[in-house]
């Protein structure tokens, strides 16, 4: 009985320790950008709201051994602009499970603002919380929206720009902010509403706790049959202005490419988002120049990915070494290089010259040896002549030699016998 009690106590303490560990792990998260408004009644009515998901206050002047800085980049910006730096503000903090609100200094109607700034945010921007200096500090969290080509976003940027009085807001699941490190999946556009700094409310134990209802939008089905069709990585002219790629609509209907993306795959990756309202005609072509996409195609090795708004790569192409002045073309049997460039029209692959045939002397096949004629045995004397004609003319020398020796030997014997016969007759006559 005592042993069972000891086991129960051990299991109780183990469960308590595991629960504490899990709770601590769940609280170990970074500050999150949860709301962004880029315009209200006026274009300067913008704000940014940051949330602290942990159970402890976050001091913005002393975070992970450094300080936090909120930065932005414009549509094609290559460097940071500081919205707010907390390097010298030792009192600034985000309370546990609470918010911190930054707003433009001209946004007079907004209340509960923690910091006012002269910087503004606009369409096709990206913002980020960095540790320490501009441009090089570690990014803690980032959000990008619209059609832009800077690096301040996570996963894929949110494809649309918020309208006036419309917020870009982070999704919540069971009152917990979602962070899948993908802006296009983590955010949605919310109707106009003034940001609230109230903490996330949890029902009291006395009140019934209804199960959270998760509204899941109906999945959008995007068209297939949109493919990468032709790529020119190494033009005869300057790469900066002459490079281009082409996509083709294999369908017999028009396809809306709003929120679609195309990106290169090797080296510094650049992603281009198709602007709203971009469409491709049935069996039509769409040519994308480097000045438009800002995608740099490497001459030695590179590739392209065509991405649907849901993040699915619907088509891709890659190449090894780009010959100068030749485009890489999709064909029925694969991909091939061509000296005939066809942007906006069907691909043309010049037929390769026939390989010259080396002349070789024809060898005469050995003829089968003729069968030796069969010699019939003569049935009568009249057939002897015919039989003689059937005997092969080619005979060996040895039989003739043997016959000659036999003939000579027979002649000698006949002479000896004749002489003996004569001697015998002569002796008889003498008697």
TIKOLLO-435667 format. One record per residue (C-alpha): residue in one letter; x, y, z. Coordinates in Angstrom, 1 decimal. Layout:
N
[site "A"; [X; Y; Z]]
...
END
This chain:
431
[site "X"; [0.0; 0.0; 0.0]]
[site "X"; [2.8; 2.3; 0.9]]
[site "X"; [4.5; 1.6; -2.5]]
[site "X"; [1.3; 2.6; -4.3]]
[site "X"; [1.2; 5.9; -2.3]]
[site "X"; [4.8; 6.7; -3.2]]
[site "X"; [4.1; 6.0; -6.9]]
[site "X"; [1.0; 8.3; -6.8]]
[site "X"; [3.1; 11.1; -5.2]]
[site "X"; [5.9; 10.7; -7.8]]
[site "X"; [3.4; 10.8; -10.7]]
[site "X"; [1.7; 13.9; -9.2]]
[site "X"; [5.0; 15.8; -8.9]]
[site "X"; [6.1; 14.7; -12.4]]
[site "X"; [2.8; 15.9; -13.9]]
[site "X"; [3.1; 19.2; -12.0]]
[site "X"; [6.7; 19.7; -13.3]]
[site "X"; [5.7; 18.8; -16.9]]
[site "X"; [2.8; 21.2; -16.8]]
[site "X"; [5.1; 24.0; -15.6]]
[site "X"; [7.6; 23.2; -18.3]]
[site "X"; [5.0; 23.3; -21.0]]
[site "X"; [3.5; 26.6; -19.7]]
[site "X"; [7.0; 28.2; -19.6]]
[site "X"; [7.7; 27.0; -23.2]]
[site "X"; [4.4; 28.4; -24.4]]
[site "X"; [5.3; 31.8; -22.9]]
[site "X"; [8.7; 31.9; -24.6]]
[site "X"; [7.7; 34.0; -27.6]]
[site "X"; [8.8; 37.3; -29.3]]
[site "X"; [6.9; 40.5; -29.5]]
[site "X"; [4.5; 40.4; -32.5]]
[site "X"; [3.3; 43.1; -34.9]]
[site "X"; [-0.5; 42.5; -34.7]]
[site "X"; [-2.2; 45.5; -36.3]]
[site "X"; [-1.2; 48.0; -39.1]]
[site "X"; [-3.2; 50.9; -40.5]]
[site "X"; [-1.7; 52.9; -43.3]]
[site "X"; [-4.4; 55.6; -43.7]]
[site "X"; [-7.6; 56.8; -42.1]]
[site "X"; [-9.6; 60.0; -42.9]]
[site "X"; [-6.2; 61.4; -43.8]]
[site "X"; [-3.2; 59.7; -45.4]]
[site "X"; [-1.2; 60.4; -42.2]]
[site "X"; [-3.7; 58.5; -40.0]]
[site "X"; [-1.5; 55.5; -39.6]]
[site "X"; [-0.5; 53.4; -36.6]]
[site "X"; [1.3; 50.1; -35.7]]
[site "X"; [0.4; 47.9; -32.7]]
[site "X"; [2.8; 45.5; -31.1]]
[site "X"; [1.7; 42.7; -28.7]]
[site "X"; [3.7; 40.9; -26.0]]
[site "X"; [2.5; 37.2; -25.8]]
[site "X"; [4.7; 36.3; -22.8]]
[site "X"; [3.8; 36.4; -19.1]]
[site "X"; [6.6; 39.0; -18.3]]
[site "X"; [7.0; 42.6; -19.3]]
[site "X"; [9.3; 43.3; -22.3]]
[site "X"; [11.6; 46.3; -21.9]]
[site "X"; [12.3; 47.6; -25.3]]
[site "X"; [15.6; 49.1; -24.2]]
[site "X"; [16.9; 45.8; -23.0]]
[site "X"; [15.7; 42.8; -25.0]]
[site "X"; [17.9; 39.7; -25.6]]
[site "X"; [21.0; 41.6; -24.7]]
[site "X"; [20.2; 44.5; -27.0]]
[site "X"; [17.5; 47.1; -27.8]]
[site "X"; [14.6; 47.0; -30.2]]
[site "X"; [14.2; 49.2; -33.2]]
[site "X"; [11.1; 49.5; -35.5]]
[site "X"; [12.1; 50.1; -39.1]]
[site "X"; [10.4; 50.3; -42.5]]
[site "X"; [11.3; 50.0; -46.2]]
[site "X"; [9.6; 51.4; -49.2]]
[site "X"; [8.4; 49.5; -52.3]]
[site "X"; [11.9; 49.2; -53.8]]
[site "X"; [13.9; 50.3; -50.8]]
[site "X"; [17.3; 48.7; -50.1]]
[site "X"; [17.9; 50.2; -46.7]]
[site "X"; [16.0; 50.8; -43.4]]
[site "X"; [14.3; 53.9; -42.2]]
[site "X"; [13.9; 54.0; -38.4]]
[site "X"; [10.3; 54.6; -37.2]]
[site "X"; [11.3; 54.4; -33.6]]
[site "X"; [14.4; 53.3; -31.7]]
[site "X"; [14.3; 52.5; -28.0]]
[site "X"; [18.1; 52.5; -27.5]]
[site "X"; [17.8; 55.4; -25.0]]
[site "X"; [14.4; 54.8; -23.6]]
[site "X"; [14.9; 52.7; -20.5]]
[site "X"; [11.3; 53.0; -19.3]]
[site "X"; [9.5; 51.9; -22.5]]
[site "X"; [8.0; 48.5; -22.1]]
[site "X"; [5.2; 46.2; -23.4]]
[site "X"; [3.3; 44.8; -20.4]]
[site "X"; [2.8; 41.0; -20.1]]
[site "X"; [-0.1; 40.0; -22.5]]
[site "X"; [-0.4; 43.6; -23.4]]
[site "X"; [0.1; 46.0; -26.3]]
[site "X"; [2.3; 49.0; -27.3]]
[site "X"; [0.9; 51.5; -29.8]]
[site "X"; [2.8; 53.8; -32.2]]
[site "X"; [1.1; 56.4; -34.3]]
[site "X"; [1.8; 59.3; -36.6]]
[site "X"; [2.0; 62.6; -34.7]]
[site "X"; [-0.8; 64.0; -37.0]]
[site "X"; [-3.2; 61.3; -36.0]]
[site "X"; [-5.0; 63.5; -33.4]]
[site "X"; [-8.2; 61.5; -32.9]]
[site "X"; [-6.3; 58.3; -31.7]]
[site "X"; [-6.2; 57.7; -28.0]]
[site "X"; [-4.0; 55.5; -25.8]]
[site "X"; [-0.9; 56.1; -27.9]]
[site "X"; [2.5; 55.1; -26.4]]
[site "X"; [4.7; 56.8; -28.9]]
[site "X"; [4.2; 59.4; -31.6]]
[site "X"; [6.5; 59.5; -34.7]]
[site "X"; [7.0; 61.7; -37.7]]
[site "X"; [7.5; 58.7; -40.0]]
[site "X"; [4.7; 57.5; -42.1]]
[site "X"; [3.8; 54.1; -43.6]]
[site "X"; [2.1; 53.6; -47.0]]
[site "X"; [1.1; 51.2; -49.7]]
[site "X"; [3.6; 48.5; -50.7]]
[site "X"; [5.7; 48.9; -47.6]]
[site "X"; [7.4; 46.5; -45.2]]
[site "X"; [8.1; 47.0; -41.5]]
[site "X"; [10.1; 45.0; -38.9]]
[site "X"; [11.2; 44.9; -35.3]]
[site "X"; [15.0; 44.6; -35.3]]
[site "X"; [17.5; 44.0; -32.6]]
[site "X"; [20.1; 46.8; -32.6]]
[site "X"; [21.2; 48.7; -35.7]]
[site "X"; [19.5; 49.4; -39.0]]
[site "X"; [19.9; 47.0; -42.0]]
[site "X"; [21.9; 44.4; -40.1]]
[site "X"; [20.2; 43.8; -36.8]]
[site "X"; [18.4; 40.5; -36.3]]
[site "X"; [14.7; 40.6; -37.3]]
[site "X"; [12.4; 39.7; -34.5]]
[site "X"; [9.1; 40.1; -36.5]]
[site "X"; [8.3; 41.5; -39.9]]
[site "X"; [5.2; 42.3; -42.0]]
[site "X"; [5.0; 43.3; -45.6]]
[site "X"; [2.0; 44.1; -47.8]]
[site "X"; [1.1; 44.9; -51.4]]
[site "X"; [3.4; 44.8; -54.4]]
[site "X"; [6.9; 45.4; -53.3]]
[site "X"; [10.4; 43.9; -53.5]]
[site "X"; [12.2; 44.5; -50.2]]
[site "X"; [13.2; 42.0; -47.6]]
[site "X"; [10.9; 43.1; -44.7]]
[site "X"; [8.4; 40.3; -44.6]]
[site "X"; [8.0; 36.7; -43.5]]
[site "X"; [7.2; 33.8; -45.9]]
[site "X"; [5.1; 35.6; -48.5]]
[site "X"; [4.0; 39.2; -48.0]]
[site "X"; [0.3; 40.0; -47.6]]
[site "X"; [-0.8; 40.6; -51.3]]
[site "X"; [-3.1; 43.6; -50.8]]
[site "X"; [-2.8; 47.1; -49.5]]
[site "X"; [-5.3; 48.1; -46.8]]
[site "X"; [-7.8; 50.8; -47.8]]
[site "X"; [-8.3; 53.9; -45.7]]
[site "X"; [-9.7; 53.0; -42.3]]
[site "X"; [-8.9; 49.4; -42.9]]
[site "X"; [-6.5; 47.4; -40.8]]
[site "X"; [-4.1; 44.6; -41.6]]
[site "X"; [-4.7; 42.4; -38.6]]
[site "X"; [-3.1; 39.2; -37.3]]
[site "X"; [-5.4; 36.2; -37.1]]
[site "X"; [-6.3; 34.7; -33.7]]
[site "X"; [-7.1; 31.1; -32.9]]
[site "X"; [-8.8; 30.6; -29.5]]
[site "X"; [-7.8; 34.2; -28.6]]
[site "X"; [-4.1; 33.4; -29.4]]
[site "X"; [-2.4; 35.3; -32.1]]
[site "X"; [-1.3; 33.1; -35.0]]
[site "X"; [2.4; 33.2; -36.1]]
[site "X"; [3.2; 30.8; -38.9]]
[site "X"; [6.0; 33.0; -40.2]]
[site "X"; [4.0; 33.7; -43.3]]
[site "X"; [2.3; 37.1; -43.7]]
[site "X"; [-0.1; 36.0; -46.4]]
[site "X"; [-1.4; 33.3; -44.0]]
[site "X"; [-1.1; 35.1; -40.7]]
[site "X"; [-2.9; 38.4; -41.6]]
[site "X"; [-6.3; 39.5; -42.9]]
[site "X"; [-8.0; 42.8; -43.7]]
[site "X"; [-10.4; 44.0; -41.0]]
[site "X"; [-13.1; 46.7; -41.3]]
[site "X"; [-12.3; 50.1; -39.7]]
[site "X"; [-12.2; 50.1; -36.0]]
[site "X"; [-10.1; 52.1; -33.5]]
[site "X"; [-7.4; 49.9; -31.9]]
[site "X"; [-8.0; 48.9; -28.4]]
[site "X"; [-5.3; 48.5; -25.8]]
[site "X"; [-7.3; 46.2; -23.6]]
[site "X"; [-5.7; 42.9; -22.7]]
[site "X"; [-7.0; 39.7; -24.1]]
[site "X"; [-10.0; 38.9; -21.9]]
[site "X"; [-10.5; 35.4; -20.5]]
[site "X"; [-13.9; 34.5; -19.1]]
[site "X"; [-14.2; 34.2; -15.3]]
[site "X"; [-14.6; 30.7; -13.9]]
[site "X"; [-18.2; 31.5; -12.9]]
[site "X"; [-19.2; 32.3; -16.5]]
[site "X"; [-19.8; 29.5; -18.9]]
[site "X"; [-17.0; 29.2; -21.4]]
[site "X"; [-18.4; 28.8; -24.9]]
[site "X"; [-16.2; 26.9; -27.3]]
[site "X"; [-14.5; 29.2; -29.7]]
[site "X"; [-15.9; 29.2; -33.2]]
[site "X"; [-13.3; 29.3; -35.8]]
[site "X"; [-14.4; 30.9; -39.0]]
[site "X"; [-12.7; 29.2; -41.9]]
[site "X"; [-13.2; 30.8; -45.2]]
[site "X"; [-14.1; 28.6; -48.1]]
[site "X"; [-10.9; 27.5; -49.9]]
[site "X"; [-10.2; 29.4; -53.1]]
[site "X"; [-9.4; 27.1; -56.1]]
[site "X"; [-6.8; 28.7; -58.4]]
[site "X"; [-6.6; 27.8; -62.0]]
[site "X"; [-4.0; 25.3; -63.2]]
[site "X"; [-2.5; 25.3; -66.7]]
[site "X"; [-0.4; 28.5; -66.2]]
[site "X"; [3.2; 27.6; -67.0]]
[site "X"; [6.6; 29.2; -67.4]]
[site "X"; [7.2; 29.1; -71.2]]
[site "X"; [10.4; 30.9; -72.1]]
[site "X"; [13.4; 32.5; -70.3]]
[site "X"; [16.1; 34.8; -71.6]]
[site "X"; [18.9; 34.8; -68.9]]
[site "X"; [21.9; 36.0; -71.1]]
[site "X"; [20.8; 38.5; -73.8]]
[site "X"; [23.1; 40.0; -76.3]]
[site "X"; [22.4; 43.5; -74.8]]
[site "X"; [22.7; 44.6; -71.2]]
[site "X"; [21.3; 42.1; -68.7]]
[site "X"; [19.8; 44.9; -66.6]]
[site "X"; [17.3; 45.9; -69.3]]
[site "X"; [17.1; 42.9; -71.7]]
[site "X"; [16.5; 39.9; -69.5]]
[site "X"; [12.9; 38.6; -69.5]]
[site "X"; [10.7; 35.6; -68.8]]
[site "X"; [7.4; 34.5; -70.2]]
[site "X"; [4.4; 32.6; -68.9]]
[site "X"; [1.7; 30.9; -71.0]]
[site "X"; [-2.0; 30.2; -70.3]]
[site "X"; [-2.8; 26.7; -71.6]]
[site "X"; [-6.5; 27.1; -70.8]]
[site "X"; [-9.2; 28.2; -73.1]]
[site "X"; [-10.4; 30.9; -70.7]]
[site "X"; [-8.9; 34.0; -69.1]]
[site "X"; [-7.2; 33.7; -65.8]]
[site "X"; [-6.8; 36.3; -63.1]]
[site "X"; [-3.2; 36.4; -61.8]]
[site "X"; [-3.8; 38.9; -58.9]]
[site "X"; [-1.7; 37.9; -55.9]]
[site "X"; [0.3; 35.3; -57.9]]
[site "X"; [4.1; 35.4; -57.5]]
[site "X"; [7.2; 34.5; -59.5]]
[site "X"; [10.7; 34.2; -58.0]]
[site "X"; [14.1; 33.0; -58.9]]
[site "X"; [15.7; 30.1; -57.1]]
[site "X"; [19.5; 30.5; -56.9]]
[site "X"; [21.6; 33.1; -55.1]]
[site "X"; [19.8; 36.2; -53.9]]
[site "X"; [16.2; 35.3; -54.2]]
[site "X"; [13.8; 38.0; -55.5]]
[site "X"; [10.0; 37.5; -55.5]]
[site "X"; [7.7; 39.5; -57.8]]
[site "X"; [4.0; 39.8; -56.9]]
[site "X"; [1.5; 40.3; -59.7]]
[site "X"; [-0.4; 43.5; -59.2]]
[site "X"; [-4.2; 43.4; -58.6]]
[site "X"; [-6.2; 43.0; -61.8]]
[site "X"; [-3.4; 41.3; -63.8]]
[site "X"; [-5.0; 38.9; -66.3]]
[site "X"; [-3.7; 36.5; -69.0]]
[site "X"; [-5.8; 35.8; -72.0]]
[site "X"; [-6.8; 32.2; -73.1]]
[site "X"; [-3.9; 30.6; -74.9]]
[site "X"; [-2.1; 33.9; -74.3]]
[site "X"; [1.4; 34.9; -73.3]]
[site "X"; [2.6; 37.4; -70.6]]
[site "X"; [6.2; 38.7; -70.8]]
[site "X"; [7.9; 39.8; -67.6]]
[site "X"; [10.9; 42.1; -68.0]]
[site "X"; [13.7; 42.4; -65.5]]
[site "X"; [13.0; 46.1; -65.0]]
[site "X"; [9.4; 45.1; -64.0]]
[site "X"; [10.1; 42.1; -61.7]]
[site "X"; [13.6; 43.1; -60.5]]
[site "X"; [14.5; 39.4; -60.8]]
[site "X"; [18.1; 38.9; -61.8]]
[site "X"; [18.7; 35.6; -63.8]]
[site "X"; [22.2; 34.2; -63.3]]
[site "X"; [23.9; 33.1; -66.4]]
[site "X"; [25.7; 30.1; -64.9]]
[site "X"; [22.7; 28.5; -63.1]]
[site "X"; [19.3; 29.6; -62.0]]
[site "X"; [15.6; 28.9; -62.2]]
[site "X"; [12.1; 30.3; -61.7]]
[site "X"; [9.1; 29.2; -59.5]]
[site "X"; [5.6; 30.2; -60.4]]
[site "X"; [3.6; 30.5; -57.1]]
[site "X"; [-0.2; 30.6; -56.5]]
[site "X"; [-1.6; 33.0; -53.8]]
[site "X"; [-2.0; 30.0; -51.4]]
[site "X"; [1.8; 29.4; -51.6]]
[site "X"; [1.7; 26.4; -53.9]]
[site "X"; [4.4; 26.2; -56.5]]
[site "X"; [2.4; 25.4; -59.6]]
[site "X"; [5.3; 25.4; -62.1]]
[site "X"; [9.1; 25.7; -62.1]]
[site "X"; [12.0; 25.6; -64.5]]
[site "X"; [15.8; 25.5; -64.1]]
[site "X"; [18.9; 25.7; -66.3]]
[site "X"; [22.6; 25.1; -66.0]]
[site "X"; [24.5; 27.3; -68.4]]
[site "X"; [22.9; 30.0; -70.5]]
[site "X"; [24.3; 30.5; -74.0]]
[site "X"; [24.5; 34.1; -74.9]]
[site "X"; [21.6; 35.4; -77.0]]
[site "X"; [19.6; 32.2; -76.6]]
[site "X"; [16.3; 31.7; -74.8]]
[site "X"; [15.3; 28.6; -72.8]]
[site "X"; [12.1; 27.2; -74.2]]
[site "X"; [9.4; 24.7; -73.1]]
[site "X"; [8.8; 22.1; -75.7]]
[site "X"; [6.6; 19.0; -75.9]]
[site "X"; [9.6; 16.8; -75.1]]
[site "X"; [11.2; 19.0; -72.4]]
[site "X"; [13.3; 22.2; -72.4]]
[site "X"; [15.6; 23.4; -75.2]]
[site "X"; [17.8; 26.4; -76.0]]
[site "X"; [16.9; 28.4; -79.1]]
[site "X"; [18.5; 31.2; -81.0]]
[site "X"; [15.1; 32.4; -82.2]]
[site "X"; [13.6; 34.6; -79.4]]
[site "X"; [9.8; 34.7; -79.3]]
[site "X"; [8.5; 36.9; -76.5]]
[site "X"; [4.8; 37.0; -76.6]]
[site "X"; [4.4; 34.2; -79.2]]
[site "X"; [4.8; 30.5; -79.7]]
[site "X"; [8.3; 29.1; -79.2]]
[site "X"; [10.4; 28.2; -82.2]]
[site "X"; [13.1; 25.6; -81.9]]
[site "X"; [15.3; 25.6; -85.0]]
[site "X"; [15.8; 22.0; -86.3]]
[site "X"; [19.3; 20.9; -85.7]]
[site "X"; [21.5; 20.2; -88.8]]
[site "X"; [21.6; 16.6; -89.8]]
[site "X"; [24.7; 14.8; -88.5]]
[site "X"; [27.0; 14.0; -91.5]]
[site "X"; [27.2; 10.3; -92.1]]
[site "X"; [30.7; 8.9; -92.3]]
[site "X"; [31.3; 6.8; -95.5]]
[site "X"; [32.4; 3.3; -94.8]]
[site "X"; [33.4; 0.7; -97.3]]
[site "X"; [30.8; -1.9; -97.6]]
[site "X"; [32.0; -5.3; -96.8]]
[site "X"; [30.8; -8.1; -98.9]]
[site "X"; [29.1; -10.6; -96.9]]
[site "X"; [30.7; -14.0; -97.3]]
[site "X"; [28.7; -16.1; -99.7]]
[site "X"; [27.6; -19.5; -98.4]]
[site "X"; [29.7; -22.3; -99.7]]
[site "X"; [28.0; -24.1; -102.5]]
[site "X"; [27.0; -27.5; -101.6]]
[site "X"; [28.9; -30.3; -103.3]]
[site "X"; [26.8; -31.8; -106.0]]
[site "X"; [25.4; -35.1; -105.2]]
[site "X"; [26.6; -37.9; -107.5]]
[site "X"; [24.0; -40.4; -108.5]]
[site "X"; [25.1; -43.9; -109.0]]
[site "X"; [24.6; -44.9; -112.6]]
[site "X"; [21.9; -47.3; -113.3]]
[site "X"; [23.3; -48.3; -116.6]]
[site "X"; [26.3; -47.7; -118.9]]
[site "X"; [24.6; -44.8; -120.6]]
[site "X"; [24.6; -42.9; -117.3]]
[site "X"; [28.4; -43.2; -116.8]]
[site "X"; [29.1; -40.1; -118.9]]
[site "X"; [26.6; -38.1; -116.8]]
[site "X"; [28.1; -39.4; -113.6]]
[site "X"; [31.5; -38.3; -114.9]]
[site "X"; [30.3; -34.8; -115.4]]
[site "X"; [29.0; -34.7; -111.8]]
[site "X"; [32.4; -35.6; -110.2]]
[site "X"; [33.9; -32.5; -108.8]]
[site "X"; [36.8; -31.1; -110.8]]
[site "X"; [38.8; -30.1; -107.8]]
[site "X"; [40.6; -33.2; -106.4]]
[site "X"; [43.6; -33.5; -104.2]]
[site "X"; [47.1; -34.4; -105.5]]
[site "X"; [47.5; -37.4; -103.2]]
[site "X"; [45.2; -39.8; -105.0]]
[site "X"; [47.0; -39.2; -108.3]]
[site "X"; [50.3; -39.9; -106.7]]
[site "X"; [49.0; -43.2; -105.2]]
[site "X"; [47.5; -44.2; -108.5]]
[site "X"; [50.8; -43.4; -110.3]]
[site "X"; [52.8; -45.5; -107.8]]
[site "X"; [50.3; -48.4; -108.1]]
[site "X"; [50.5; -48.2; -111.9]]
[site "X"; [54.3; -48.3; -112.0]]
[site "X"; [54.3; -51.1; -109.5]]
[site "X"; [51.8; -53.1; -111.5]]
[site "X"; [53.8; -52.5; -114.7]]
[site "X"; [56.9; -53.9; -113.1]]
[site "X"; [55.1; -57.0; -111.9]]
[site "X"; [53.6; -57.6; -115.4]]
[site "X"; [57.1; -57.3; -117.1]]
[site "X"; [58.6; -59.8; -114.6]]
[site "X"; [55.7; -62.2; -115.2]]
[site "X"; [56.1; -62.0; -119.0]]
[site "X"; [59.8; -62.6; -118.8]]
[site "X"; [59.3; -65.7; -116.7]]
[site "X"; [56.8; -67.0; -119.1]]
[site "X"; [59.1; -66.7; -122.0]]
[site "X"; [61.9; -68.5; -120.2]]
[site "X"; [59.6; -71.3; -119.4]]
[site "X"; [58.6; -71.8; -123.0]]
[site "X"; [62.2; -71.8; -124.2]]
[site "X"; [63.2; -74.5; -121.8]]
[site "X"; [60.5; -76.7; -123.1]]
[site "X"; [61.6; -76.3; -126.6]]
[site "X"; [65.2; -77.4; -125.6]]
[site "X"; [63.9; -80.7; -124.3]]
END
